[in-house]
Amino acid sequence: MSDEKPRQFSDGASTKGDGIPVPVTNVRDQPRSNSKSRLRRMLLVSAVFLVGYISTNGLPGFMPHYAGYTPHHKHHHKHGRHLVGKAAEKAFLEVPDEKSCIKTSFEYTKKPHRAGSEGDLDTAKEFLAHLQNEIPMSVPDEVPIYSAGSPESRDAILSIPKTRKPKAWIDIYYPVMNTPLDRNLQALDDDGKVIWEADLTEHADDTDSAAGKYADAVPTFHGLSRGGDVSGKLIYANYGLKEVKGAQEVGAAGVLIYSDYRDDGAVTAENGYEIYPNGPARHPTSVQRGSVQFLSMYPGDPTTPGYPSYENSTRTEGENIPKIPSLPISAENAGKLMELLEDEEWNGVVRLNNQG
């Protein structure tokens, strides 16, 4: 669920139809070309492109690569030297445009694109087409999608030193990732009877059409979390900065993580702000997803430490993933659990069932 109210976009951002807008800038325009186990292997799509004058943050699932193509434009010194210091900073800050950024962000986030999903591949293709349309490059007849590490992918990479124009293609990697199948969070009384069960769905309405349509398309879960069905006494750990790794080390059976309203500063319903989608205050059912991989040990695919996740890569069991289950929950659900903690008559346990 997005935490932003849907915005109406004026004609101030230059666009092509309903697609991604062209950045509004006073930099001279560039020429355009004419042209079901707990873990399962999933596709991680990466767009690899050769470009020197575009700077962009990699989208989830994308691994951009840059190499020496530098067109001449007015921000170059007349003797060919690049701008530095304040002059370079001024030139850089002239490029972003608020309306263009908002529309671009909306276009890339209005539909699900979880890593390895069909939506992820569709997003990669859209981004590739955008690059091919905005950057002068040769566009092949077929969409260039290669298996990472394959002869086609290697040929594309090795051709970079000989390339005089930018080129772009999609590499497919095969990291291990879990997909949620079943999740339950319950509070039990002394006799083991369920006295409360959490609603694990983020709720949205049609005021935000995209969020309303895809409210539960990506279930609330932790990437690379452990599957299991555990029960235990509830303990409040405040921020618990070591999170799942620290909890595992001290013998916890499972971990629940939520985003506290205190993290939102003054922008809360308690302070009079309207709740999303009618205002900026966080919705009580919103959930912050993320990975619980132990990045302090090593990053990337847990089963190929130090190596790319090719389709035929030799795999390990993965040493940087939790051995206890975890689940992200909403502030609303966390509030109910806090009430139970303060109830002196409740002496039961919490049950977490996380299957994926």
DANORRA-V18750 format. One record per residue. RES is the residue in one small letter. PSI is psi as a letter, one per 40 degrees, with the letter a starting at -180 (* if undefined). Layout:
RES&PSI  RES&PSI
This chain:
m&h  s&i  d&e  e&i  k&h  p&h  r&i  q&h  f&h  s&i  d&e  g&d  a&h  s&h  t&i  k&g  g&b  d&e  g&a  i&h  p&i  v&h  p&h  v&h  t&i  n&e  v&h  r&h  d&i  q&i  p&i  r&i  s&i  n&d  s&*  k&f  s&i  r&d  l&h  r&i  r&h  m&i  l&h  l&h  v&h  s&h  a&h  v&h  f&i  l&h  v&h  g&e  y&e  i&h  s&h  t&i  n&h  g&h  l&i  p&h  g&e  f&i  m&g  p&i  h&h  y&i  a&i  g&g  y&h  t&g  p&i  h&h  h&a  k&e  h&e  h&i  h&i  k&d  h&e  g&e  r&i  h&i  l&i  v&i  g&b  k&d  a&d  a&d  e&d  k&d  a&d  f&d  l&e  e&e  v&d  p&i  d&h  e&d  k&d  s&d  c&d  i&d  k&d  t&d  s&d  f&d  e&d  y&e  t&e  k&e  k&i  p&i  h&f  r&i  a&h  g&e  s&i  e&d  g&d  d&d  l&d  d&d  t&d  a&d  k&d  e&d  f&d  l&d  a&d  h&d  l&d  q&d  n&d  e&e  i&h  p&h  m&i  s&h  v&h  p&i  d&d  e&i  v&h  p&g  i&h  y&i  s&h  a&h  g&e  s&i  p&d  e&d  s&d  r&d  d&d  a&d  i&d  l&e  s&e  i&d  p&d  k&e  t&h  r&e  k&i  p&i  k&i  a&i  w&i  i&h  d&h  i&h  y&i  y&g  p&i  v&h  m&i  n&i  t&h  p&h  l&d  d&h  r&h  n&i  l&h  q&i  a&h  l&i  d&a  d&d  d&e  g&e  k&i  v&h  i&e  w&i  e&h  a&i  d&h  l&e  t&h  e&h  h&h  a&i  d&i  d&e  t&d  d&g  s&d  a&d  a&d  g&d  k&d  y&f  a&d  d&f  a&d  v&h  p&i  t&h  f&i  h&h  g&h  l&f  s&i  r&i  g&i  g&i  d&h  v&i  s&i  g&i  k&i  l&h  i&h  y&h  a&e  n&b  y&d  g&g  l&d  k&e  e&b  v&d  k&d  g&d  a&d  q&d  e&d  v&e  g&e  a&i  a&d  g&i  v&h  l&h  i&h  y&i  s&h  d&i  y&d  r&d  d&e  d&e  g&b  a&e  v&g  t&i  a&d  e&d  n&e  g&e  y&i  e&i  i&i  y&h  p&e  n&e  g&a  p&e  a&i  r&h  h&h  p&d  t&e  s&i  v&h  q&h  r&i  g&i  s&i  v&f  q&i  f&g  l&d  s&e  m&d  y&i  p&i  g&a  d&h  p&d  t&e  t&f  p&h  g&e  y&i  p&i  s&g  y&i  e&d  n&f  s&i  t&h  r&i  t&i  e&d  g&h  e&e  n&f  i&i  p&i  k&e  i&i  p&i  s&i  l&h  p&h  i&i  s&i  a&d  e&d  n&d  a&d  g&d  k&d  l&d  m&d  e&d  l&d  l&d  e&e  d&h  e&e  e&e  w&h  n&f  g&a  v&i  v&h  r&h  l&h  n&h  n&h  q&h  g&*
